[in-house]
Amino acid sequence: MNVLVSSAGRRGALVKIIQQTIESLGGRVFAVDAGNWSAACRLAEQWKQVPRCTDAGFVPAVYQYCRDHNIQLIIPTIDTELPIFAESRQWFAENGISVAVSGPETIKISQDKLTTHDFLIEAGLPTVRKFDVEPNSRLDHLPYPVLIKPRFGSASHGVQTASDAEELHFYLRRTEKPIVQELAQGREFTVNFYVDRGNQCIAAVPHLRLETRGGEVSKCITVRQSALIEIANRLTRTLPDPWGAMCFQGFVDDDGHVKIIEINPRFGGGYPICHQAGADFVQWLVDEMTGRSTLPTDVDWRDGVVMTRWDDAVFTKVEDLKQWAA
């Protein structure tokens, strides 16, 4: 089986993990990206620069690349391409290519922060309070500090904290479609979990986020936190059409109360620690596609695994930066 990592970017660790599984089965890992500086692309067997995922030529370019290299599985990695792949996954399937993405309704919930909040409230899942504010209204009554973030965004881009009404007015004028929420307290966690085609949560692996850079975790540790694991199971039962690798972020306060702040139906940036702890989402994707074996029902992943990251380098020639395969 050959696999394509889409929008590979800097996901070098993910590419290497996928290679471990796929190459042991005799397959190869390919990559595409909208830019030509991607380090992760150069770790793959081959790669191609394609139009941005919002461009009408994106899906045809990806499809043709899959046909050229006998690729049977596409793994998306960034939020902006998820709706495109979710809407076209049936078409890909009819042409012999599986896309590891949840259905359109689950993607819709995760893409829109307001919809995410409303979904969590309606499902009875714990989350932060949202405040309805007008840019020119008096805002002295809010429980500062508060959080401001774009309604549509990812990787913590545009997220700000306001300590008073003056700061809040400042950020409201500079944020596109802003949402104002309470600032969650406690320790921040990400939970990577895998949902099979039977709508069962195969495993949920929480890790404590100790340090982040650019919205992605750089230091973390796996923690067997039962309340977070139960929420992963509840999300699996409540989301309309989840499948494959997913993650959510939340805070746990000193009393053990959880508040979910985000749902991401894709491989999270911190997935490598989940894999190292013993939850092999890539193998499970392959097993579901091929039907070679049933998925495990009791995954004994390791508590207390620590991940700390460093920058690495990939070298190439200047001619490679000009690559554009028409």
MOJORA-V873253 format. One record per backbone hydrogen bond with DSSP energy under -0.5 kcal/mol. NH is the residue of the N-H (numbers start at 0). CO is the residue of the C=O. E is the energy in kcal/mol with one decimal. If there is no record, write none. Layout:
{{NH;CO;E} {NH;CO;E}}
This chain:
{{1;69;-0.5} {2;27;-2.4} {3;72;-2.9} {4;29;-2.5} {5;3;-0.7} {5;74;-2.1} {6;31;-0.6} {7;4;-0.5} {7;31;-2.0} {10;7;-2.9} {11;9;-2.2} {14;10;-2.2} {15;11;-2.2} {16;12;-2.0} {17;13;-2.6} {18;14;-2.3} {19;15;-1.9} {20;16;-1.4} {21;17;-2.9} {22;18;-2.5} {23;19;-0.7} {24;20;-0.5} {24;21;-1.1} {25;22;-1.4} {26;21;-2.6} {29;2;-3.3} {30;45;-1.4} {31;4;-1.9} {32;47;-1.5} {39;8;-2.2} {41;37;-0.9} {42;39;-1.1} {43;39;-0.6} {43;40;-1.1} {44;28;-3.2} {47;30;-1.4} {49;32;-2.0} {54;51;-2.2} {57;54;-1.8} {59;55;-0.5} {60;56;-1.9} {61;57;-2.5} {62;58;-2.8} {63;59;-2.4} {64;60;-1.9} {65;61;-2.3} {66;62;-2.4} {67;63;-2.4} {68;64;-1.4} {69;66;-0.8} {70;65;-2.4} {71;1;-2.0} {72;1;-1.3} {73;97;-2.6} {74;3;-3.2} {75;73;-0.6} {80;77;-0.9} {81;77;-0.7} {81;78;-1.0} {82;78;-0.6} {84;80;-2.3} {85;81;-2.8} {86;82;-2.2} {87;83;-1.3} {88;84;-1.0} {91;87;-2.5} {92;88;-2.6} {93;89;-2.3} {94;90;-0.8} {94;91;-1.0} {95;92;-1.9} {96;91;-2.4} {97;71;-3.0} {99;73;-2.9} {100;98;-2.1} {102;240;-3.2} {106;102;-2.0} {107;103;-2.4} {108;104;-1.8} {109;105;-1.8} {110;106;-2.2} {111;107;-1.2} {112;110;-0.6} {112;150;-2.9} {115;111;-2.8} {116;112;-2.0} {117;113;-2.4} {118;114;-2.7} {119;115;-2.4} {120;116;-2.3} {121;117;-2.6} {122;118;-2.2} {123;120;-1.2} {124;119;-2.7} {127;259;-0.8} {130;179;-2.9} {132;130;-0.7} {136;133;-1.9} {141;138;-1.1} {143;141;-1.8} {144;161;-0.7} {145;161;-2.1} {146;180;-3.1} {147;159;-2.8} {148;178;-2.0} {150;175;-0.8} {150;176;-2.1} {152;150;-0.5} {156;153;-2.0} {158;155;-1.5} {159;147;-2.8} {161;145;-2.6} {167;163;-2.1} {168;164;-2.6} {169;165;-1.8} {170;166;-2.4} {171;167;-2.6} {172;168;-1.6} {173;169;-0.6} {173;170;-0.6} {174;170;-0.6} {174;171;-0.6} {177;174;-0.7} {178;148;-2.4} {179;130;-0.6} {180;146;-2.5} {181;128;-2.2} {182;144;-0.9} {183;181;-0.8} {186;251;-2.5} {188;249;-3.2} {189;206;-2.2} {190;247;-2.7} {191;189;-0.5} {191;204;-1.9} {192;245;-2.6} {193;202;-1.9} {194;243;-2.1} {195;193;-0.5} {195;199;-2.5} {198;195;-1.9} {201;193;-2.5} {201;199;-0.9} {202;193;-0.7} {204;191;-3.2} {205;203;-0.6} {206;189;-2.9} {207;220;-3.0} {208;187;-2.7} {209;207;-0.9} {209;218;-2.3} {210;218;-1.7} {212;215;-3.0} {215;212;-1.8} {217;210;-3.2} {218;210;-1.8} {219;306;-2.2} {220;207;-1.2} {221;304;-2.4} {222;205;-2.2} {224;222;-2.0} {225;223;-0.8} {228;224;-1.9} {229;225;-2.3} {230;226;-1.6} {231;227;-1.9} {232;228;-1.7} {233;229;-2.2} {234;230;-2.9} {235;231;-2.1} {236;232;-1.7} {237;233;-1.6} {238;234;-3.0} {243;194;-3.2} {245;192;-2.4} {246;263;-2.2} {247;190;-1.5} {248;261;-2.2} {249;188;-2.2} {250;258;-2.3} {251;186;-2.3} {252;256;-2.3} {255;252;-2.0} {258;250;-2.0} {259;125;-2.9} {260;248;-2.9} {261;248;-1.4} {263;246;-3.4} {265;263;-1.8} {266;75;-0.6} {270;267;-1.9} {272;269;-1.4} {273;269;-0.8} {273;270;-0.8} {274;270;-2.3} {275;271;-2.4} {276;272;-1.6} {277;274;-1.4} {278;273;-2.1} {279;277;-0.8} {280;278;-1.3} {283;279;-1.7} {284;280;-2.2} {285;281;-2.2} {286;282;-2.8} {287;283;-2.4} {288;284;-2.2} {289;285;-2.7} {290;286;-2.2} {298;201;-0.6} {299;297;-0.6} {300;298;-1.5} {301;276;-2.9} {303;221;-2.0} {304;301;-0.6} {306;219;-2.6} {308;217;-2.2} {319;316;-1.1} {320;316;-0.7} {320;317;-0.8} {321;318;-1.1} {322;319;-1.5} {325;323;-0.8}}
